[in-house]
Amino acid sequence: MSASIQRPALIVADHWRDYQLLDCGDGMKQERWGPYTLVRPDPQIIWPRRGATEAITGSSQWKNWDGFYHRSEQGGGQWEYRKPLPEHWKISYESLGLTFRIHPTSFKHTGLFPEQAVNWDWFSARIKAARAAGRTVNVLNLFGYTGAATCAAAAAGASVCHVDAAEGMVKWCRENAALSGLAEAPIRYITDDCLKFVRRELKRGRRYDAIIMDPPTYGRGSGGEMWKLEDNLWPLLRDCRELLSEQPLFFLINAYTARLSPTVVANLLSELLHGRKGTITAGEVGLPVQSDGKILPCGIYGRWEA
């Protein structure tokens, strides 16, 4: 008997205190990151800003902001600051006792995707339940970025292997772990191409009880290897299947490419885990908009759980 597939579902990260999506419209979003308010572009926001009498562009869109990211017609962009901001600051996700370093980067990101908190809550509960039942839990986090999911899994009691091709992101993960009181937690920090690392783990005979991955649409490995999601995701998934322990807990895929549907991710998991009992759920992750109650979609997910 194979896993059952549930209908695509929208899940919303609505337990934040230090972060809020204050408002959005006209291609931009206004967010509170702890003590600072940032305005950034978002391609999903194609509706007008409520209360605006005409299409507004530029820094006049909202009066209340500390940093505003302006896109360049040549690609990329730059931040405008009304006052000098610290190079980085901290925010906490109190539900799980986690603290993260926030740093506005030249490519508009801040080092954290707050919508993923709804996934941290989900897998943390499963790890804690397994630990309470006396199990040890080994988690592999691929394309781990700055390590928010790694910290959440470690805080729940798992041993975690964090893998990312960018050395700077792996260092940032170490810093987030230390800020969250996890400096001595059983976390392996690996800078490597994810596919190559997985294949080496297979040769070593390692096994994992859960796998988390956030594959990019395009990317390069630590040795310059090209990654293209449509071509490389299935071979990676296939190898990851061989890394699963005899009684795995869950498999989580996150994706931000607009070309990928949640149903596609569900189908991938169904094919990947054919013959295993359990439940597959897929859908969108989103953030609540404080000004008007809308939900901003921020990507898709697919989950298999035993």
N, C-alpha and C positions, 0 to 999 in steps of 0.2 A: 504493500500500500504506500502510495506517495503522499507528499505533503498536500494539504488543501490550500487553495489560493482564495484569499478574501478580496472583496472589491477594493479598488484604489481608495485610499483614505487620506484626508488632509489632517496633519498633526501640527499643533501650534505650540511654540515655545513661549508660554505665558507665565512662567514662574520667576522671571527676572525682577530684581529690584535696582541693581546698579546700571542696568541697560534699559532703554526704552526707545522704540521707534515712535517718535513724537508725531510726525506728519509726513505725507509724501504726495507727490503730484508733479506733473510736467517734467517727468524724467528724473526727478531728484527726491532724495529722502533726507529728513532731518532726524538725527539720532542723538540721544544722550548717552554718553559713555562715562559713567561716573560723574565727575564734576564738570565735564566739558561737553559741549554740543557741537557735533560735526554735521556738515551737509555734503552728501556724496551723490553721484549719478547712479542710476539703476535702470538697466534696459527694460525691465519688466513694467516700469511705471509709465504707461502710455495714457493714463487718464489725467484730466486737469486737476490742479490743486483746488480743493473746495474753498470758496470765498474769494478766489482770484477773479478779477473782472476781465482780465485779458491774459493771453499767454505771456508768462514772465520768464525771462532767462537771466542768468547771472546772479550775483550775490544779493540782489534786492529781493529775492524770492521770500526769504524769511529774515526778520530783523534779529532774531535771537540765534546767534551762532558764534563759535570761537574759531572754527576752522572750516573752510569751504574749498572743495576740490573742483578745480576747473579743468575740463577736458580740453585737449589741444586738437586742432584740426589735423595736425601731422601725426596724431597718435599719442597715447599717454596723457599726461597732464601735470598739474602742480597744485599744491596747497596754498591757499591764502589764509593768513592768520590775522585776526584783529588785535591780538596781543601775543607776546611770546608764550608758547606752551612748553611744558617740559618735554624732553625727548621721548619719554614714556611715562606711563602712570599705571595704576592697578585698578582693576574692578574685580568684584567677587560674585560667584554664583552660590548664594547662601544655601540653596536647597541641598547641595552636595558638599559644602565646605571647601570650595575651590576658589583660587585666586589666580588671575591671569595678568600678564604684562600687555598693555595696549600701546601700540606705536604706529601712528599714521605713516604709511609707506608711500613711495613715489608712484606706485601703481594703484592708489586709492584705498587699498585694504588696511586693516588695523591690526592684523594678527589673530583675529578671532571671528568665527562665524556664529553669532549668538543663537541663530535658529536651531543649531545642532544640539542645544541643551535638551530638547525634547527627546533626542536619541540617547543622550547621556543618562537621563532619568530612566529610560526604558532598559538599557542594558545593565545599568548599575543595580537595578532591582533583581535582575536575573543572576548576576554574579553573587550578590549578597545571599540570595536564596540557596544557591549552590554551595556557598561557603558554610552557611548555617547547617546544611545537610552533611557537612563533613568533607566536601570535595575541595581539591585544589583546582584552581582555574588559571589556565595559561591563555593569554590573549595576544593575537598578532594584529597590529595596527599598521596598515600599509598606506603610503602617501599621507603620513601622519601629520604633516604640516607643523604647527607650533605645539601640538600635543594636548589639546584640550580633552580629546577622547581618551588619550593615554592616561592623563591624570585622573579622569573620572573612573576608568576601569581600575587603576591602581588604588584609588581611594576606597573603592568597593571591596577590595581584598584580592584582586587578581595580580598575577605576575604578568608583565606586559613587555612585548618586544615592539619598539617604536622604530619604524623605517621611513626614511625620506631621502630623496636624492640630493637635497640641498643641505649643506653642512650648517648654514645659518639657521635653518628651521629646526634642525635637531638640537642646536645650542639653545634656541628659544624654548624648546620643549623642556630642556633641563632647568631653565630658569623658572618656567611655570610650575614644574614639579616642586622646586624648592619653595616658591611662594605659597604653594598649597600644602606645605608640610610633608612633602613626599620625597625629600632629598635622599633618604635612605630606603625608599621603597624598591621592590624588585623590578626595576625597569632596565631593559637593555636598550641603549641608544645606538642606532645603526644608520650610517650615511651610506646609501647604496641604491642602485637601480632595483626597483621592487621585484621585477620578474627574475632577475639574476639571483637576488637574495633568496626568493622562494625556492628556486631550483637547487641552490646550495643547501638550504634547510632540508629538502627532501633527501639529498645525499647523506646528510648528517643523521637522518632518522628522527628529526624532531617532529613533535605533534602539538597541535593547539586545540583548545576546547572552544575557541571562538575566534572569528576573524572579522575585523572592521576594515573597510577600505573606502577611500574617497578619491577615485581615479580622475585625473584631469582629462579634458578633451584632447589637448596636445601637451607635450612636455618633453623634457630631455633627462636622461638618467645621469648619474654621477660621472659616467665615462663618455657622455655625449650621445648616448643611445636615444633614438627618436621614439616617442610614444604617441600613438594615435588610437584613441579609444575604440573606434569601430574595428580596427584590425587587431589590437592587442589585448582587449579586455577578456575575450573568451579564453585564449591560451593561459592567461594569468589565473582566471577562475578555475580552469581545469586543473592546474597545478596546485592551487590552493585547496581544492577538494581532497587531494592526496595528503595534505598536511593536517586534516581534521582528525581528532582523536576518535576513539571508538564510540564515545558518548558526547558528541559536541553539544554545546548549549545554544549558540546562535551564529548567524552569518549576516552581516550588515553591509550594504552597499549604499553609498551616497553619491550623487552626481549633480553637476551643475550645467551640463550641456543642454541647450534648448532643443537639440535634435533627438534627445532620448526621452521616451515616454515611460511613466511608472509601470505600465503594463509590460513594456519590453524588459525592464529589470525583473519583474515578477516571472516572466517567461524564462529569463536566464537562470534565475534561482531554481525554478521548477525543473529545468533540464539538468542543471548542475547537480541537484540533490534528488534526482529521480530514484525512487526506491526507498527514500528515507521518510519516515513519518514526521509529522510536525505541521506547522502553519506558516504560510507565506503571506505577507502583507506588503503592499506597495502603495505609494501615493506621493503627495507633496509635503514638504515642510514649509512652515510659514511663521510670520511674526505678526502680532496684533498691532494695528495702528491706533495710537492713543487718541488722536483727534476725532476720529469718526467711526471707529470700530471695524474698518476694513481689515482684511488679512492680506499681507504682502507675501506672495509665493516666493520662496528663496531656493528652490532646488527640489530634487526628488530623492526618494529612498526606496530601498527594497529590503525586507527583513525575513529571514527564516529563523524560526525558533523550534526547538524540539518539543 
